[in-house]
Amino acid sequence: MVTCSWLCHSMEDVPNKIDKYLNDIQKRYTFVIYKYNIMKTVSLKIDDPIFRETEKILSKINKPRNRYINEAIDYYNRLQRRLLLEKRLKKESDLVKKDSMIVLKDFEEIDYIN
């Protein structure tokens, strides 16, 4: 037999209360997923001079190698996104450049007429 631990006035309220409870659980579960980052394991080959320099720097700044590499990749990803955006904007600007010059010329002619 199903019992309702919430304040249900009748058994007809039970499905609604269960749905509400399940929605609350889903919201909490979703929050937990977004709250924690899931780490991935990556095998990485680094050139020896780069590795030695990194180790020297890490010993001076007292930061774990994993955190340092994560921050470096994050920085490089942001840089690459910015470069990709710049390239896209330049391409789109070049596409409308000719039309913009024609419109500008038309406006200049209108100015001279008046």
A tleap script that builds the chain and sets N, CA, C and O, in Angstrom:
source leaprc.protein.ff14SB
mol = sequence {
  NMET VAL THR CYS SER TRP LEU CYS HIE SER
  MET GLU ASP VAL PRO ASN LYS ILE ASP LYS
  TYR LEU ASN ASP ILE GLN LYS ARG TYR THR
  PHE VAL ILE TYR LYS TYR ASN ILE MET LYS
  THR VAL SER LEU LYS ILE ASP ASP PRO ILE
  PHE ARG GLU THR GLU LYS ILE LEU SER LYS
  ILE ASN LYS PRO ARG ASN ARG TYR ILE ASN
  GLU ALA ILE ASP TYR TYR ASN ARG LEU GLN
  ARG ARG LEU LEU LEU GLU LYS ARG LEU LYS
  LYS GLU SER ASP LEU VAL LYS LYS ASP SER
  MET ILE VAL LEU LYS ASP PHE GLU GLU ILE
  ASP TYR ILE CASN
}
set mol.1.N position { 0.833 -1.165 0.000 }
set mol.1.CA position { 0.000 0.000 0.000 }
set mol.1.C position { 0.892 1.248 0.000 }
set mol.1.O position { 1.905 1.291 0.698 }
set mol.2.N position { 0.510 2.257 -0.783 }
set mol.2.CA position { 1.264 3.496 -0.896 }
set mol.2.C position { 0.777 4.458 0.167 }
set mol.2.O position { -0.421 4.708 0.302 }
set mol.3.N position { 1.709 4.985 0.907 }
set mol.3.CA position { 1.333 5.997 1.897 }
set mol.3.C position { 1.939 7.325 1.478 }
set mol.3.O position { 2.976 7.371 0.816 }
set mol.4.N position { 1.287 8.387 1.868 }
set mol.4.CA position { 1.742 9.717 1.497 }
set mol.4.C position { 2.271 10.394 2.751 }
set mol.4.O position { 1.513 10.672 3.680 }
set mol.5.N position { 3.571 10.658 2.777 }
set mol.5.CA position { 4.143 11.314 3.944 }
set mol.5.C position { 3.945 12.823 3.894 }
set mol.5.O position { 4.095 13.507 4.907 }
set mol.6.N position { 3.607 13.342 2.718 }
set mol.6.CA position { 3.272 14.771 2.619 }
set mol.6.C position { 1.840 14.930 3.110 }
set mol.6.O position { 1.155 13.943 3.377 }
set mol.7.N position { 1.410 16.123 3.224 }
set mol.7.CA position { 0.044 16.378 3.667 }
set mol.7.C position { -0.906 16.227 2.484 }
set mol.7.O position { -1.207 17.200 1.793 }
set mol.8.N position { -1.369 15.020 2.258 }
set mol.8.CA position { -2.301 14.737 1.169 }
set mol.8.C position { -3.692 14.594 1.760 }
set mol.8.O position { -3.904 13.862 2.727 }
set mol.9.N position { -4.616 15.292 1.173 }
set mol.9.CA position { -5.991 15.210 1.657 }
set mol.9.C position { -6.701 13.974 1.140 }
set mol.9.O position { -7.644 13.479 1.758 }
set mol.10.N position { -6.245 13.487 0.017 }
set mol.10.CA position { -6.848 12.273 -0.527 }
set mol.10.C position { -5.796 11.557 -1.367 }
set mol.10.O position { -4.730 12.109 -1.638 }
set mol.11.N position { -6.090 10.354 -1.768 }
set mol.11.CA position { -5.175 9.590 -2.602 }
set mol.11.C position { -5.043 10.217 -3.993 }
set mol.11.O position { -4.077 9.933 -4.701 }
set mol.12.N position { -5.987 11.054 -4.392 }
set mol.12.CA position { -5.900 11.719 -5.699 }
set mol.12.C position { -4.764 12.738 -5.716 }
set mol.12.O position { -4.234 13.053 -6.782 }
set mol.13.N position { -4.384 13.257 -4.550 }
set mol.13.CA position { -3.287 14.226 -4.456 }
set mol.13.C position { -1.913 13.562 -4.601 }
set mol.13.O position { -0.929 14.232 -4.913 }
set mol.14.N position { -1.848 12.271 -4.380 }
set mol.14.CA position { -0.568 11.574 -4.359 }
set mol.14.C position { 0.211 11.726 -5.670 }
set mol.14.O position { 1.392 12.067 -5.611 }
set mol.15.N position { -0.384 11.492 -6.859 }
set mol.15.CA position { 0.407 11.637 -8.087 }
set mol.15.C position { 0.984 13.047 -8.253 }
set mol.15.O position { 2.124 13.203 -8.691 }
set mol.16.N position { 0.210 14.059 -7.910 }
set mol.16.CA position { 0.715 15.435 -8.018 }
set mol.16.C position { 1.884 15.675 -7.073 }
set mol.16.O position { 2.874 16.309 -7.437 }
set mol.17.N position { 1.754 15.161 -5.862 }
set mol.17.CA position { 2.818 15.322 -4.883 }
set mol.17.C position { 4.076 14.568 -5.312 }
set mol.17.O position { 5.191 15.059 -5.136 }
set mol.18.N position { 3.891 13.381 -5.873 }
set mol.18.CA position { 5.028 12.589 -6.353 }
set mol.18.C position { 5.714 13.323 -7.504 }
set mol.18.O position { 6.942 13.396 -7.542 }
set mol.19.N position { 4.936 13.866 -8.443 }
set mol.19.CA position { 5.514 14.619 -9.555 }
set mol.19.C position { 6.330 15.806 -9.041 }
set mol.19.O position { 7.436 16.062 -9.516 }
set mol.20.N position { 5.781 16.511 -8.084 }
set mol.20.CA position { 6.478 17.660 -7.508 }
set mol.20.C position { 7.786 17.202 -6.852 }
set mol.20.O position { 8.829 17.832 -7.022 }
set mol.21.N position { 7.716 16.110 -6.109 }
set mol.21.CA position { 8.899 15.573 -5.442 }
set mol.21.C position { 9.959 15.162 -6.465 }
set mol.21.O position { 11.140 15.461 -6.287 }
set mol.22.N position { 9.548 14.484 -7.529 }
set mol.22.CA position { 10.492 14.050 -8.557 }
set mol.22.C position { 11.111 15.245 -9.284 }
set mol.22.O position { 12.295 15.221 -9.622 }
set mol.23.N position { 10.316 16.285 -9.524 }
set mol.23.CA position { 10.855 17.499 -10.141 }
set mol.23.C position { 11.896 18.153 -9.240 }
set mol.23.O position { 12.923 18.641 -9.711 }
set mol.24.N position { 11.616 18.156 -7.926 }
set mol.24.CA position { 12.584 18.713 -6.981 }
set mol.24.C position { 13.887 17.922 -7.008 }
set mol.24.O position { 14.971 18.505 -6.986 }
set mol.25.N position { 13.785 16.608 -7.054 }
set mol.25.CA position { 14.973 15.748 -7.117 }
set mol.25.C position { 15.748 16.037 -8.395 }
set mol.25.O position { 16.973 16.157 -8.369 }
set mol.26.N position { 15.037 16.149 -9.513 }
set mol.26.CA position { 15.692 16.408 -10.796 }
set mol.26.C position { 16.429 17.747 -10.758 }
set mol.26.O position { 17.549 17.844 -11.258 }
set mol.27.N position { 15.822 18.772 -10.177 }
set mol.27.CA position { 16.481 20.068 -10.077 }
set mol.27.C position { 17.740 19.971 -9.233 }
set mol.27.O position { 18.771 20.543 -9.586 }
set mol.28.N position { 17.666 19.259 -8.133 }
set mol.28.CA position { 18.844 19.103 -7.284 }
set mol.28.C position { 19.931 18.323 -8.005 }
set mol.28.O position { 21.106 18.680 -7.923 }
set mol.29.N position { 19.557 17.273 -8.704 }
set mol.29.CA position { 20.520 16.453 -9.426 }
set mol.29.C position { 21.192 17.272 -10.521 }
set mol.29.O position { 22.406 17.191 -10.710 }
set mol.30.N position { 20.394 18.063 -11.244 }
set mol.30.CA position { 20.948 18.913 -12.285 }
set mol.30.C position { 21.921 19.916 -11.688 }
set mol.30.O position { 22.978 20.173 -12.263 }
set mol.31.N position { 21.574 20.484 -10.542 }
set mol.31.CA position { 22.462 21.436 -9.872 }
set mol.31.C position { 23.789 20.780 -9.530 }
set mol.31.O position { 24.850 21.373 -9.723 }
set mol.32.N position { 23.729 19.565 -9.026 }
set mol.32.CA position { 24.949 18.861 -8.645 }
set mol.32.C position { 25.829 18.620 -9.866 }
set mol.32.O position { 27.050 18.754 -9.782 }
set mol.33.N position { 25.232 18.269 -10.987 }
set mol.33.CA position { 26.015 18.029 -12.204 }
set mol.33.C position { 26.735 19.302 -12.625 }
set mol.33.O position { 27.912 19.252 -12.982 }
set mol.34.N position { 26.055 20.432 -12.591 }
set mol.34.CA position { 26.680 21.671 -13.016 }
set mol.34.C position { 27.660 22.218 -11.981 }
set mol.34.O position { 28.555 22.990 -12.324 }
set mol.35.N position { 27.503 21.834 -10.752 }
set mol.35.CA position { 28.352 22.362 -9.694 }
set mol.35.C position { 29.760 21.786 -9.765 }
set mol.35.O position { 30.726 22.495 -9.484 }
set mol.36.N position { 29.895 20.528 -10.131 }
set mol.36.CA position { 31.184 19.864 -10.128 }
set mol.36.C position { 31.676 19.650 -11.552 }
set mol.36.O position { 30.921 19.223 -12.426 }
set mol.37.N position { 32.941 19.949 -11.772 }
set mol.37.CA position { 33.555 19.673 -13.064 }
set mol.37.C position { 34.044 18.237 -13.068 }
set mol.37.O position { 34.617 17.753 -12.092 }
set mol.38.N position { 33.812 17.581 -14.164 }
set mol.38.CA position { 34.293 16.215 -14.302 }
set mol.38.C position { 35.644 16.278 -15.000 }
set mol.38.O position { 35.765 16.859 -16.079 }
set mol.39.N position { 36.640 15.692 -14.394 }
set mol.39.CA position { 37.990 15.732 -14.938 }
set mol.39.C position { 38.183 14.578 -15.922 }
set mol.39.O position { 37.671 13.478 -15.716 }
set mol.40.N position { 38.917 14.844 -16.974 }
set mol.40.CA position { 39.251 13.835 -17.969 }
set mol.40.C position { 40.749 13.567 -17.899 }
set mol.40.O position { 41.539 14.470 -17.626 }
set mol.41.N position { 41.127 12.330 -18.145 }
set mol.41.CA position { 42.528 11.950 -18.160 }
set mol.41.C position { 43.049 12.063 -19.584 }
set mol.41.O position { 42.425 11.581 -20.530 }
set mol.42.N position { 44.207 12.710 -19.721 }
set mol.42.CA position { 44.802 12.916 -21.030 }
set mol.42.C position { 46.266 12.512 -20.961 }
set mol.42.O position { 46.976 12.877 -20.024 }
set mol.43.N position { 46.708 11.766 -21.944 }
set mol.43.CA position { 48.123 11.447 -22.061 }
set mol.43.C position { 48.755 12.551 -22.898 }
set mol.43.O position { 48.255 12.885 -23.972 }
set mol.44.N position { 49.854 13.115 -22.405 }
set mol.44.CA position { 50.427 14.291 -23.034 }
set mol.44.C position { 51.927 14.117 -23.208 }
set mol.44.O position { 52.635 13.778 -22.260 }
set mol.45.N position { 52.407 14.350 -24.422 }
set mol.45.CA position { 53.850 14.333 -24.664 }
set mol.45.C position { 54.305 15.776 -24.804 }
set mol.45.O position { 53.806 16.517 -25.651 }
set mol.46.N position { 55.258 16.169 -23.964 }
set mol.46.CA position { 55.758 17.536 -23.949 }
set mol.46.C position { 57.234 17.507 -24.324 }
set mol.46.O position { 57.993 16.656 -23.860 }
set mol.47.N position { 57.624 18.454 -25.170 }
set mol.47.CA position { 59.047 18.564 -25.520 }
set mol.47.C position { 59.854 18.779 -24.244 }
set mol.47.O position { 59.416 19.474 -23.327 }
set mol.48.N position { 61.047 18.167 -24.199 }
set mol.48.CA position { 61.865 18.211 -22.991 }
set mol.48.C position { 62.200 19.636 -22.531 }
set mol.48.O position { 62.083 19.919 -21.339 }
set mol.49.N position { 62.609 20.541 -23.425 }
set mol.49.CA position { 62.902 21.906 -22.941 }
set mol.49.C position { 61.679 22.595 -22.334 }
set mol.49.O position { 61.800 23.309 -21.339 }
set mol.50.N position { 60.529 22.389 -22.917 }
set mol.50.CA position { 59.299 22.981 -22.388 }
set mol.50.C position { 58.983 22.382 -21.023 }
set mol.50.O position { 58.582 23.095 -20.103 }
set mol.51.N position { 59.164 21.074 -20.895 }
set mol.51.CA position { 58.884 20.415 -19.624 }
set mol.51.C position { 59.813 20.930 -18.529 }
set mol.51.O position { 59.364 21.225 -17.421 }
set mol.52.N position { 61.125 21.040 -18.837 }
set mol.52.CA position { 62.084 21.516 -17.833 }
set mol.52.C position { 61.757 22.950 -17.391 }
set mol.52.O position { 61.807 23.266 -16.202 }
set mol.53.N position { 61.424 23.804 -18.355 }
set mol.53.CA position { 61.076 25.176 -18.016 }
set mol.53.C position { 59.806 25.229 -17.159 }
set mol.53.O position { 59.716 26.004 -16.207 }
set mol.54.N position { 58.845 24.405 -17.511 }
set mol.54.CA position { 57.603 24.343 -16.738 }
set mol.54.C position { 57.877 23.904 -15.312 }
set mol.54.O position { 57.336 24.480 -14.367 }
set mol.55.N position { 58.705 22.895 -15.151 }
set mol.55.CA position { 59.031 22.410 -13.800 }
set mol.55.C position { 59.733 23.483 -12.978 }
set mol.55.O position { 59.469 23.614 -11.783 }
set mol.56.N position { 60.635 24.262 -13.606 }
set mol.56.CA position { 61.305 25.350 -12.883 }
set mol.56.C position { 60.286 26.383 -12.404 }
set mol.56.O position { 60.316 26.824 -11.256 }
set mol.57.N position { 59.396 26.751 -13.301 }
set mol.57.CA position { 58.377 27.747 -12.954 }
set mol.57.C position { 57.470 27.220 -11.852 }
set mol.57.O position { 57.154 27.941 -10.905 }
set mol.58.N position { 57.052 25.965 -11.974 }
set mol.58.CA position { 56.156 25.370 -10.975 }
set mol.58.C position { 56.794 25.332 -9.596 }
set mol.58.O position { 56.115 25.541 -8.591 }
set mol.59.N position { 58.090 25.068 -9.540 }
set mol.59.CA position { 58.756 25.023 -8.235 }
set mol.59.C position { 58.789 26.403 -7.588 }
set mol.59.O position { 58.799 26.516 -6.362 }
set mol.60.N position { 58.807 27.461 -8.414 }
set mol.60.CA position { 58.852 28.827 -7.875 }
set mol.60.C position { 57.469 29.355 -7.488 }
set mol.60.O position { 57.339 30.111 -6.525 }
set mol.61.N position { 56.445 28.958 -8.232 }
set mol.61.CA position { 55.109 29.492 -7.938 }
set mol.61.C position { 54.298 28.568 -7.037 }
set mol.61.O position { 53.197 28.915 -6.608 }
set mol.62.N position { 54.842 27.407 -6.757 }
set mol.62.CA position { 54.189 26.459 -5.844 }
set mol.62.C position { 52.754 26.140 -6.273 }
set mol.62.O position { 51.808 26.283 -5.499 }
set mol.63.N position { 52.626 25.710 -7.511 }
set mol.63.CA position { 51.316 25.365 -8.058 }
set mol.63.C position { 51.401 23.942 -8.619 }
set mol.63.O position { 52.408 23.590 -9.233 }
set mol.64.N position { 50.371 23.121 -8.422 }
set mol.64.CA position { 50.400 21.764 -8.982 }
set mol.64.C position { 50.471 21.796 -10.517 }
set mol.64.O position { 49.865 22.646 -11.169 }
set mol.65.N position { 51.212 20.864 -11.056 }
set mol.65.CA position { 51.382 20.781 -12.511 }
set mol.65.C position { 50.038 20.679 -13.223 }
set mol.65.O position { 49.830 21.339 -14.241 }
set mol.66.N position { 49.139 19.876 -12.711 }
set mol.66.CA position { 47.828 19.690 -13.334 }
set mol.66.C position { 47.067 21.016 -13.419 }
set mol.66.O position { 46.493 21.340 -14.458 }
set mol.67.N position { 47.064 21.785 -12.314 }
set mol.67.CA position { 46.363 23.077 -12.296 }
set mol.67.C position { 46.999 24.040 -13.291 }
set mol.67.O position { 46.300 24.760 -14.003 }
set mol.68.N position { 48.337 24.048 -13.335 }
set mol.68.CA position { 49.076 24.928 -14.248 }
set mol.68.C position { 48.730 24.624 -15.709 }
set mol.68.O position { 48.490 25.536 -16.502 }
set mol.69.N position { 48.707 23.342 -16.052 }
set mol.69.CA position { 48.384 22.943 -17.431 }
set mol.69.C position { 46.932 23.264 -17.754 }
set mol.69.O position { 46.635 23.726 -18.856 }
set mol.70.N position { 46.018 23.027 -16.809 }
set mol.70.CA position { 44.605 23.384 -17.026 }
set mol.70.C position { 44.450 24.880 -17.296 }
set mol.70.O position { 43.728 25.277 -18.211 }
set mol.71.N position { 45.125 25.705 -16.502 }
set mol.71.CA position { 45.031 27.152 -16.692 }
set mol.71.C position { 45.637 27.581 -18.023 }
set mol.71.O position { 45.121 28.480 -18.686 }
set mol.72.N position { 46.740 26.931 -18.410 }
set mol.72.CA position { 47.385 27.264 -19.687 }
set mol.72.C position { 46.468 26.902 -20.864 }
set mol.72.O position { 46.349 27.670 -21.819 }
set mol.73.N position { 45.835 25.752 -20.792 }
set mol.73.CA position { 44.922 25.338 -21.870 }
set mol.73.C position { 43.708 26.252 -21.915 }
set mol.73.O position { 43.250 26.621 -22.996 }
set mol.74.N position { 43.184 26.620 -20.751 }
set mol.74.CA position { 42.043 27.529 -20.698 }
set mol.74.C position { 42.403 28.871 -21.339 }
set mol.74.O position { 41.630 29.418 -22.126 }
set mol.75.N position { 43.584 29.398 -20.995 }
set mol.75.CA position { 44.042 30.663 -21.579 }
set mol.75.C position { 44.174 30.533 -23.102 }
set mol.75.O position { 43.720 31.403 -23.846 }
set mol.76.N position { 44.785 29.462 -23.550 }
set mol.76.CA position { 44.997 29.262 -24.987 }
set mol.76.C position { 43.655 29.091 -25.709 }
set mol.76.O position { 43.496 29.580 -26.828 }
set mol.77.N position { 42.697 28.412 -25.092 }
set mol.77.CA position { 41.359 28.268 -25.697 }
set mol.77.C position { 40.686 29.628 -25.863 }
set mol.77.O position { 40.090 29.906 -26.903 }
set mol.78.N position { 40.781 30.479 -24.832 }
set mol.78.CA position { 40.186 31.823 -24.933 }
set mol.78.C position { 40.854 32.630 -26.039 }
set mol.78.O position { 40.185 33.343 -26.787 }
set mol.79.N position { 42.175 32.517 -26.138 }
set mol.79.CA position { 42.910 33.208 -27.199 }
set mol.79.C position { 42.459 32.721 -28.579 }
set mol.79.O position { 42.230 33.529 -29.479 }
set mol.80.N position { 42.333 31.413 -28.743 }
set mol.80.CA position { 41.917 30.852 -30.038 }
set mol.80.C position { 40.488 31.250 -30.387 }
set mol.80.O position { 40.197 31.540 -31.548 }
set mol.81.N position { 39.589 31.268 -29.399 }
set mol.81.CA position { 38.212 31.718 -29.666 }
set mol.81.C position { 38.210 33.160 -30.159 }
set mol.81.O position { 37.484 33.506 -31.091 }
set mol.82.N position { 39.027 33.994 -29.528 }
set mol.82.CA position { 39.121 35.401 -29.925 }
set mol.82.C position { 39.666 35.522 -31.350 }
set mol.82.O position { 39.169 36.329 -32.135 }
set mol.83.N position { 40.685 34.725 -31.689 }
set mol.83.CA position { 41.250 34.760 -33.042 }
set mol.83.C position { 40.242 34.269 -34.081 }
set mol.83.O position { 40.152 34.821 -35.177 }
set mol.84.N position { 39.486 33.231 -33.728 }
set mol.84.CA position { 38.453 32.734 -34.645 }
set mol.84.C position { 37.373 33.784 -34.866 }
set mol.84.O position { 36.901 33.961 -35.989 }
set mol.85.N position { 36.981 34.477 -33.810 }
set mol.85.CA position { 35.984 35.532 -33.931 }
set mol.85.C position { 36.518 36.669 -34.806 }
set mol.85.O position { 35.801 37.199 -35.654 }
set mol.86.N position { 37.762 37.031 -34.594 }
set mol.86.CA position { 38.387 38.087 -35.401 }
set mol.86.C position { 38.396 37.707 -36.880 }
set mol.86.O position { 38.094 38.528 -37.746 }
set mol.87.N position { 38.744 36.458 -37.153 }
set mol.87.CA position { 38.774 35.985 -38.543 }
set mol.87.C position { 37.369 36.018 -39.159 }
set mol.87.O position { 37.194 36.432 -40.305 }
set mol.88.N position { 36.378 35.580 -38.386 }
set mol.88.CA position { 34.995 35.576 -38.883 }
set mol.88.C position { 34.492 36.998 -39.142 }
set mol.88.O position { 33.848 37.258 -40.158 }
set mol.89.N position { 34.788 37.912 -38.219 }
set mol.89.CA position { 34.356 39.300 -38.397 }
set mol.89.C position { 35.040 39.939 -39.601 }
set mol.89.O position { 34.412 40.700 -40.337 }
set mol.90.N position { 36.317 39.639 -39.809 }
set mol.90.CA position { 37.032 40.177 -40.967 }
set mol.90.C position { 36.415 39.645 -42.255 }
set mol.90.O position { 36.222 40.394 -43.213 }
set mol.91.N position { 36.108 38.354 -42.276 }
set mol.91.CA position { 35.499 37.745 -43.467 }
set mol.91.C position { 34.139 38.387 -43.764 }
set mol.91.O position { 33.838 38.721 -44.910 }
set mol.92.N position { 33.317 38.555 -42.710 }
set mol.92.CA position { 31.994 39.157 -42.901 }
set mol.92.C position { 32.116 40.627 -43.300 }
set mol.92.O position { 31.321 41.129 -44.095 }
set mol.93.N position { 33.103 41.302 -42.750 }
set mol.93.CA position { 33.330 42.702 -43.107 }
set mol.93.C position { 33.735 42.823 -44.577 }
set mol.93.O position { 33.277 43.718 -45.287 }
set mol.94.N position { 34.594 41.916 -45.020 }
set mol.94.CA position { 35.008 41.916 -46.428 }
set mol.94.C position { 33.831 41.649 -47.356 }
set mol.94.O position { 33.779 42.177 -48.467 }
set mol.95.N position { 32.882 40.825 -46.898 }
set mol.95.CA position { 31.713 40.512 -47.723 }
set mol.95.C position { 30.836 41.739 -47.963 }
set mol.95.O position { 30.259 41.883 -49.041 }
set mol.96.N position { 30.729 42.614 -46.982 }
set mol.96.CA position { 29.856 43.784 -47.123 }
set mol.96.C position { 30.624 45.052 -47.509 }
set mol.96.O position { 30.019 46.103 -47.719 }
set mol.97.N position { 31.939 44.958 -47.601 }
set mol.97.CA position { 32.774 46.122 -47.885 }
set mol.97.C position { 32.388 46.801 -49.200 }
set mol.97.O position { 32.227 48.020 -49.253 }
set mol.98.N position { 32.244 46.016 -50.243 }
set mol.98.CA position { 31.926 46.572 -51.563 }
set mol.98.C position { 30.570 47.279 -51.530 }
set mol.98.O position { 30.428 48.393 -52.035 }
set mol.99.N position { 29.573 46.615 -50.928 }
set mol.99.CA position { 28.245 47.226 -50.827 }
set mol.99.C position { 28.281 48.500 -49.988 }
set mol.99.O position { 27.600 49.474 -50.308 }
set mol.100.N position { 29.058 48.496 -48.936 }
set mol.100.CA position { 29.161 49.671 -48.077 }
set mol.100.C position { 29.769 50.844 -48.840 }
set mol.100.O position { 29.330 51.983 -48.680 }
set mol.101.N position { 30.764 50.574 -49.658 }
set mol.101.CA position { 31.392 51.634 -50.444 }
set mol.101.C position { 30.404 52.211 -51.466 }
set mol.101.O position { 30.392 53.418 -51.703 }
set mol.102.N position { 29.587 51.358 -52.063 }
set mol.102.CA position { 28.584 51.821 -53.028 }
set mol.102.C position { 27.561 52.719 -52.324 }
set mol.102.O position { 27.205 53.777 -52.843 }
set mol.103.N position { 27.097 52.307 -51.166 }
set mol.103.CA position { 26.131 53.100 -50.404 }
set mol.103.C position { 26.750 54.436 -49.994 }
set mol.103.O position { 26.096 55.475 -50.081 }
set mol.104.N position { 27.989 54.410 -49.555 }
set mol.104.CA position { 28.683 55.639 -49.166 }
set mol.104.C position { 28.790 56.599 -50.352 }
set mol.104.O position { 28.563 57.801 -50.211 }
set mol.105.N position { 29.136 56.060 -51.511 }
set mol.105.CA position { 29.237 56.874 -52.728 }
set mol.105.C position { 27.882 57.488 -53.068 }
set mol.105.O position { 27.811 58.660 -53.437 }
set mol.106.N position { 26.814 56.713 -52.949 }
set mol.106.CA position { 25.464 57.223 -53.205 }
set mol.106.C position { 25.128 58.377 -52.257 }
set mol.106.O position { 24.558 59.380 -52.685 }
set mol.107.N position { 25.475 58.244 -50.982 }
set mol.107.CA position { 25.203 59.307 -50.018 }
set mol.107.C position { 26.013 60.567 -50.349 }
set mol.107.O position { 25.517 61.684 -50.208 }
set mol.108.N position { 27.249 60.380 -50.785 }
set mol.108.CA position { 28.070 61.531 -51.157 }
set mol.108.C position { 27.456 62.273 -52.337 }
set mol.108.O position { 27.450 63.504 -52.362 }
set mol.109.N position { 26.940 61.533 -53.312 }
set mol.109.CA position { 26.304 62.155 -54.476 }
set mol.109.C position { 25.050 62.922 -54.060 }
set mol.109.O position { 24.768 63.996 -54.591 }
set mol.110.N position { 24.307 62.372 -53.118 }
set mol.110.CA position { 23.112 63.055 -52.620 }
set mol.110.C position { 23.508 64.364 -51.961 }
set mol.110.O position { 22.817 65.369 -52.127 }
set mol.111.N position { 24.597 64.373 -51.222 }
set mol.111.CA position { 25.088 65.577 -50.556 }
set mol.111.C position { 25.443 66.665 -51.560 }
set mol.111.O position { 25.146 67.838 -51.329 }
set mol.112.N position { 26.073 66.294 -52.668 }
set mol.112.CA position { 26.498 67.275 -53.660 }
set mol.112.C position { 25.319 67.842 -54.427 }
set mol.112.O position { 25.366 68.990 -54.870 }
set mol.113.N position { 24.277 67.073 -54.588 }
set mol.113.CA position { 23.096 67.541 -55.322 }
set mol.113.C position { 22.405 68.644 -54.533 }
set mol.113.O position { 21.969 69.637 -55.116 }
set mol.114.N position { 22.300 68.490 -53.246 }
set mol.114.CA position { 21.601 69.475 -52.410 }
set mol.114.C position { 22.465 70.624 -52.142 }
set mol.114.O position { 22.055 71.559 -51.455 }
savepdb mol mol.pdb
quit
